[in-house]
Amino acid sequence: MGRVGVLLLNLGGPDDLEDVGPFLFNLFSDPEIIRIPFSGLQKPLAWLISTLRTKKSQENYREIGGGSPLRRITEAQAEALQAKLQQQGQEANIYIGMRYWYPFTEEAIARIKRDAIERLVILPLYPQFSISTSGSSFRLLERLWQEDPALSRIEYTVIPSWYHQPSYLQAMAELITQELDQFANPDQVHLFFSAHGVPVSYVEEAGDPYQREIEDCTALIMQTLNRPNPHTLAYQSRVGPVEWLKPYTEDALKELGAEGVENLLVVPISFVSEHIETLQEIDIEYRELAEESGIHDFRRVPALDTHPRFIEAMATLVVDALDAPSLKLSQVPQLKKKVKMYPQERWEWGMTTAAEVWNGRLAMLGFIALVIELLSGRGPLHFVGLM
C-alpha cells in the first residue's frame, strides 16, 4: 500500500492573546468567509475588520484562559487516531493542517512531502460540508496541488463530509444521554442543537449543502438517541449585515424562554472540539441570555474531543477511504461553483429595487474606503490632500 498519511483539516485558533489580531486577519482574508465584488479590497477589508474586532475578541479569549485550546485538542485527536489505526493493523502518519493559524495547511503538506507519503486520506474535522469550512481548505489544497508537480505523485482521496457515520452518531448520543441523565426529569429537557451559521447566499446561490446536512445530522442524532425529548435547531456566530441561516440561536433561546421552557441542554452539533464558540459564546454569552429569558437550568453537551467512539469513527472513515475508489478535490461538486456576494439583479433605470440595491452597495464600498483611510492614514483622499 505504501506509506500512508492522514491529513486532518481544521480552522485553527490563536494560541495566546497576541495571536488574535493576525488570526482574525487570516480568517477575514479568505474570500470563502467574506466575499466582496473586488478582490483587491479583500485584504484591506480584512485588515479593517480584524482591527475593529481584535480588542473584543481578545476579551472573549481572555474569558477562556487567554487562547484557543483547538490546537492542543486536535493534536490529542491525531495521537488517539494514530493509536487506534495501529490497533487495527493500519500504520499511518497523522498530519494537522489548520486553515488560519499554526500549524498551517501548507506546513502539513511540506511535512507530507518530506515524509514521502504515497497514499493520503484528507479528513476535515467538520462533520458537515460547507464551502466556508471544508470547502475553503479543499480550495487551498487544490491550488497547492496545481502549483507543485511533486504532489501529483501522491495518491490521495478526500472525505467531503461524514455526519452520517454510525460511530460518530453513537458518540453524540452517548454524550447527550450522559448529560440528560443528570437532570431531575430527563425526558422533559429541551434539546437545543446549535450549529455554526453561514450566509443564506451560500446555500441559495452556490448550492452549499450545509443546511441540509445539519438538518439531516440533527434528525439522525435524535433517531440514534431514541428519546422523547423535544428539540430545536438554530444557528450561531453570524457576522456582518447579510442574512444568515435562521433561526438565530439568540432569537430561538428567547422564544423558548417565552414559551416556558426551563430546562435546556445545548448540543454543539457542528463542532468536534472545544473552542471559543463552545467555551465562550455558548457557555457564557448564550447562558446569560437564556437565564435572562427564563431558562433556569442551562447546560451543554461537551464537544467530542477524544471520545473513544469518535476516534473509532475517524479510524473507520480512514480505513474505508483507503479501500474505496479515490475522490479527488476536483470531483467535489461544491468546489466547481463559487458563491457570489450579491444576487445578480438586472439593471433598470429609475427608482427601482435594483437601483436602490446598487446604490446601497456603492455607498457601502465608499464607507469602507473612508473608514480604511481614517484608520490607516492611506488612500486616494490622503494622496490628493483632502484628509
matplotlib code that plots the C-alpha trace (Angstrom):
import matplotlib.pyplot as plt

x = [0.0, 3.0, 3.5, 0.0, -0.8, -3.9, -4.4, -6.8, -8.2, -9.4, -10.0, -7.2, -7.2, -4.9, -2.6, -2.5, -3.9, -1.1, -2.2, -5.8, -5.3, -3.2, -5.6, -8.6, -6.8, -6.1, -9.7, -11.3, -8.7, -10.4, -13.0, -14.9, -15.6, -16.3, -16.8, -16.6, -17.0, -13.4, -10.7, -8.2, -10.2, -10.1, -7.0, -7.8, -11.2, -9.8, -7.3, -10.2, -12.5, -9.7, -8.5, -12.0, -12.7, -9.4, -9.9, -13.4, -12.1, -9.2, -11.6, -13.5, -10.4, -9.3, -12.5, -11.5, -7.9, -6.2, -6.1, -7.8, -7.4, -8.1, -4.5, -3.9, -7.2, -6.6, -3.1, -4.6, -7.2, -4.4, -2.5, -5.6, -6.4, -2.9, -3.1, -6.5, -5.3, -2.3, -4.6, -6.4, -3.2, -3.0, 0.2, -0.3, 1.3, -1.2, -0.8, -2.7, -3.5, -5.1, -6.6, -5.9, -3.3, -0.4, 0.3, -0.9, -2.1, 1.0, 3.2, 1.4, 1.8, 5.5, 5.9, 3.8, 6.3, 9.3, 8.0, 7.5, 3.8, 2.4, -1.2, -3.1, -6.6, -7.8, -10.2, -11.8, -12.8, -16.1, -18.8, -20.9, -19.6, -19.7, -17.9, -16.7, -15.1, -14.1, -14.6, -12.1, -9.4, -10.2, -9.7, -6.4, -5.3, -6.4, -4.2, -1.2, -1.6, -1.8, 1.3, 3.5, 4.1, 5.7, 2.3, 0.9, 2.9, 0.8, -2.3, -5.0, -8.6, -10.8, -13.8, -16.1, -18.5, -19.2, -22.1, -23.9, -21.0, -22.6, -19.9, -20.0, -23.8, -23.4, -20.8, -23.1, -26.0, -23.8, -22.7, -26.3, -27.5, -24.8, -25.9, -29.7, -29.5, -28.2, -31.5, -34.3, -36.7, -34.5, -37.4, -38.7, -35.5, -35.5, -32.6, -31.1, -28.9, -26.7, -24.7, -22.3, -24.2, -23.4, -24.8, -28.1, -26.5, -24.1, -27.0, -29.3, -26.7, -23.8, -25.7, -23.9, -25.3, -24.5, -28.1, -29.4, -26.6, -27.0, -30.8, -30.1, -27.5, -29.9, -32.5, -30.0, -28.7, -32.3, -33.0, -29.9, -30.7, -34.2, -35.6, -38.8, -37.2, -38.4, -35.7, -34.8, -32.1, -30.7, -27.6, -24.9, -21.9, -23.2, -21.0, -21.9, -25.1, -26.0, -28.8, -27.6, -29.3, -32.2, -33.4, -30.6, -29.5, -30.2, -33.7, -34.6, -33.4, -35.7, -38.6, -38.1, -37.9, -41.1, -42.8, -41.9, -39.0, -36.9, -34.6, -32.3, -29.4, -27.4, -25.8, -23.0, -23.7, -21.1, -18.1, -16.0, -13.6, -13.9, -13.1, -14.2, -17.7, -18.4, -16.5, -17.3, -20.2, -22.4, -21.2, -21.0, -23.0, -25.9, -26.1, -26.6, -29.2, -31.0, -31.2, -32.5, -35.2, -36.4, -34.5, -33.3, -31.3, -29.0, -26.4, -24.3, -23.1, -19.3, -17.6, -16.4, -12.7, -11.1, -14.3, -13.5, -16.4, -15.5, -11.9, -13.3, -15.5, -12.4, -10.4, -13.3, -13.5, -9.8, -9.8, -12.9, -11.4, -8.2, -10.4, -12.7, -12.1, -10.4, -12.3, -10.3, -10.6, -11.8, -14.6, -16.2, -19.3, -19.4, -15.9, -17.0, -19.3, -18.3, -20.9, -21.4, -21.6, -24.7, -27.6, -27.3, -30.3, -31.0, -30.2, -33.1, -33.1, -35.2, -36.3, -36.3, -35.3, -32.2, -31.1, -31.6, -29.6, -26.7, -26.8, -26.5, -23.6, -21.7, -22.4, -21.1, -17.9, -17.4, -17.9, -15.4, -12.9, -13.4, -13.0, -9.9, -8.4, -9.4, -7.7, -4.7, -3.8, -3.5, -5.6, -6.7, -8.1, -4.9, -3.0, -4.8, -4.5, -8.2, -7.5]
y = [0.0, 2.3, 5.0, 6.1, 9.6, 11.2, 15.0, 16.4, 19.7, 22.3, 26.0, 26.8, 29.3, 31.9, 30.2, 33.4, 37.0, 38.3, 36.0, 37.1, 40.0, 38.1, 35.1, 37.3, 38.9, 35.5, 34.5, 37.5, 37.5, 34.3, 35.0, 31.9, 33.7, 37.2, 37.8, 41.3, 42.3, 43.5, 41.1, 44.0, 45.1, 41.7, 42.3, 46.0, 44.9, 42.0, 44.4, 46.8, 44.1, 42.4, 45.8, 46.6, 43.2, 42.4, 44.0, 42.4, 39.0, 39.3, 39.9, 36.7, 34.6, 36.0, 34.6, 31.1, 31.3, 33.6, 31.4, 28.7, 25.1, 23.9, 23.1, 21.1, 19.1, 18.4, 17.1, 14.8, 13.6, 12.9, 10.9, 8.9, 8.3, 7.0, 4.7, 3.4, 2.7, 0.8, -1.4, -2.2, -3.1, 0.1, 2.2, 5.9, 9.2, 11.8, 15.4, 18.5, 21.3, 24.4, 27.0, 30.2, 29.5, 27.3, 24.6, 25.9, 23.5, 24.5, 23.3, 20.0, 19.5, 20.2, 17.5, 15.1, 15.6, 15.3, 12.0, 10.6, 9.7, 7.7, 7.4, 10.2, 10.5, 14.1, 14.2, 17.5, 17.7, 19.2, 16.5, 18.6, 20.1, 23.9, 25.9, 28.2, 25.4, 22.1, 23.9, 26.6, 24.1, 22.0, 25.0, 25.7, 22.1, 22.2, 25.2, 23.6, 20.5, 22.7, 24.7, 21.8, 18.9, 16.8, 16.4, 14.6, 11.5, 11.2, 9.1, 10.8, 10.7, 13.3, 12.8, 15.8, 15.1, 12.3, 13.3, 10.1, 7.8, 5.4, 5.6, 9.4, 9.4, 7.0, 9.1, 12.1, 10.1, 8.9, 12.4, 13.7, 10.8, 11.4, 15.0, 14.3, 11.8, 14.4, 16.3, 15.6, 14.9, 13.9, 13.3, 16.8, 18.6, 20.6, 19.7, 22.7, 21.9, 24.9, 24.9, 27.5, 29.6, 30.5, 33.3, 32.3, 33.2, 30.3, 27.9, 29.6, 30.7, 28.3, 25.2, 24.8, 21.6, 22.7, 23.5, 20.2, 18.2, 19.9, 19.2, 15.6, 15.2, 16.5, 14.0, 11.1, 12.0, 12.2, 8.8, 7.3, 8.8, 7.4, 9.5, 11.6, 15.0, 18.0, 19.6, 22.8, 23.6, 27.1, 28.8, 30.8, 33.1, 35.3, 38.1, 41.3, 42.7, 40.0, 37.4, 34.2, 30.9, 31.1, 30.8, 32.6, 31.0, 34.1, 34.5, 30.9, 31.0, 34.0, 32.3, 29.1, 31.1, 32.9, 29.6, 28.5, 26.2, 26.0, 23.1, 23.2, 21.1, 22.6, 20.3, 21.9, 20.0, 21.3, 21.3, 18.3, 20.2, 22.7, 26.2, 29.8, 29.1, 26.5, 27.7, 31.4, 32.0, 29.2, 28.7, 32.4, 34.6, 32.3, 31.1, 34.7, 35.3, 32.0, 32.8, 36.3, 34.7, 32.5, 29.3, 28.4, 25.2, 25.7, 23.0, 22.0, 18.7, 18.6, 18.5, 15.2, 15.9, 12.4, 10.5, 6.8, 6.3, 9.5, 8.2, 4.9, 6.8, 8.6, 5.4, 3.7, 6.7, 6.4, 2.6, 2.8, 5.6, 3.6, 0.7, 2.7, 4.4, 7.7, 11.0, 13.9, 17.6, 18.4, 15.9, 17.6, 19.2, 22.3, 23.4, 23.9, 26.8, 29.9, 31.8, 35.5, 38.1, 39.6, 38.4, 39.4, 41.7, 43.1, 46.8, 49.1, 52.9, 55.0, 54.5, 50.7, 48.0, 47.2, 50.8, 51.0, 47.9, 49.0, 52.5, 50.7, 48.7, 51.7, 53.6, 50.6, 50.4, 54.2, 53.9, 51.0, 53.1, 56.1, 54.1, 52.4, 55.9, 57.1, 54.2, 53.7, 57.2, 56.0, 56.1, 58.4, 61.1, 61.4, 61.3, 64.3, 66.1, 66.0, 64.1]
z = [0.0, 0.5, 3.2, 4.4, 5.7, 7.1, 6.9, 9.5, 8.5, 10.9, 11.4, 13.8, 16.6, 18.3, 20.9, 23.0, 23.1, 20.9, 18.1, 18.0, 15.5, 13.0, 13.3, 12.5, 9.6, 8.1, 8.7, 7.0, 4.2, 3.0, 0.2, 1.3, 4.6, 3.3, -0.4, -1.9, -5.6, -6.0, -4.9, -4.5, -1.4, 0.3, 2.4, 3.2, 4.4, 6.3, 8.0, 8.8, 10.3, 12.3, 13.6, 14.8, 16.3, 17.9, 21.3, 21.7, 20.6, 23.0, 25.8, 24.7, 24.6, 28.0, 29.4, 28.4, 29.5, 27.0, 23.9, 21.9, 23.0, 19.5, 18.5, 21.7, 21.3, 17.6, 18.4, 21.0, 18.4, 16.0, 18.5, 19.5, 15.8, 15.1, 18.1, 17.0, 13.5, 14.8, 16.9, 13.7, 11.9, 9.8, 10.1, 9.2, 9.8, 11.0, 10.0, 11.1, 8.6, 10.1, 7.7, 9.6, 12.2, 13.1, 12.0, 8.6, 5.9, 3.8, 6.7, 6.8, 3.1, 3.3, 6.0, 3.9, 1.0, 3.3, 4.7, 1.2, 1.8, -1.1, -0.1, 1.7, 3.2, 3.6, 6.5, 7.6, 11.2, 10.2, 10.1, 7.7, 4.5, 3.9, 1.3, 4.2, 6.2, 4.4, 1.1, 1.9, 2.9, -0.2, -2.5, -0.8, -1.3, -4.9, -5.5, -3.8, -6.0, -9.1, -8.2, -7.1, -9.7, -6.9, -5.2, -8.2, -7.1, -4.0, -4.4, -2.3, -1.5, 0.2, 2.5, 2.0, 4.9, 7.3, 9.6, 9.0, 10.2, 12.8, 15.4, 15.3, 15.8, 18.6, 20.3, 20.1, 21.5, 24.4, 25.3, 25.2, 27.3, 29.8, 30.3, 30.1, 32.9, 35.3, 35.2, 37.6, 34.8, 31.8, 29.3, 29.8, 29.0, 25.7, 23.4, 21.7, 18.7, 17.9, 14.7, 13.3, 10.7, 7.1, 4.9, 3.2, -0.2, 0.2, 0.3, -2.3, -4.8, -4.5, -3.5, -0.3, 1.2, 4.8, 5.9, 4.5, 6.1, 9.5, 9.4, 8.4, 11.1, 13.8, 12.7, 12.7, 16.2, 17.5, 15.9, 17.4, 20.8, 20.7, 23.5, 23.6, 24.2, 22.2, 20.2, 18.3, 15.7, 15.5, 14.1, 15.9, 15.2, 12.4, 11.3, 9.3, 7.9, 5.4, 6.1, 7.7, 8.2, 10.6, 13.3, 15.1, 18.3, 20.4, 18.9, 19.5, 23.1, 23.8, 22.2, 24.2, 27.4, 26.5, 25.9, 29.4, 28.8, 32.0, 31.4, 28.3, 27.1, 24.3, 21.7, 19.7, 16.5, 14.1, 16.4, 17.4, 19.7, 22.5, 21.3, 21.5, 20.2, 22.8, 25.8, 25.4, 23.0, 24.3, 27.9, 28.7, 26.3, 25.5, 29.1, 30.3, 27.6, 28.4, 32.1, 31.3, 29.2, 32.0, 31.2, 34.7, 34.1, 31.1, 30.4, 27.4, 26.0, 25.9, 22.5, 21.2, 21.7, 22.1, 22.9, 22.2, 19.8, 17.9, 17.5, 16.3, 13.8, 12.4, 12.2, 10.3, 7.9, 7.1, 6.6, 4.4, 2.3, 1.7, 0.5, -1.7, -5.1, -4.5, -4.6, -6.0, -5.0, -8.5, -8.1, -5.0, -6.6, -4.4, -5.4, -9.0, -8.3, -6.4, -4.4, -5.4, -2.7, -4.2, -6.3, -9.9, -10.5, -13.9, -14.0, -14.6, -14.7, -12.3, -8.7, -8.8, -6.4, -8.4, -8.4, -4.6, -4.1, -6.2, -4.6, -1.3, -2.5, -3.8, -0.5, 1.4, -0.6, -0.2, 3.5, 3.8, 1.9, 4.1, 7.3, 6.0, 5.3, 8.7, 10.4, 8.2, 7.1, 3.5, 0.4, -2.5, -0.3, 1.6, -1.7, -3.0, 0.3, 1.3, 4.6]

ax = plt.figure().add_subplot(projection="3d")
ax.plot(x, y, z, "-o")
ax.set_aspect("equal")
plt.show()
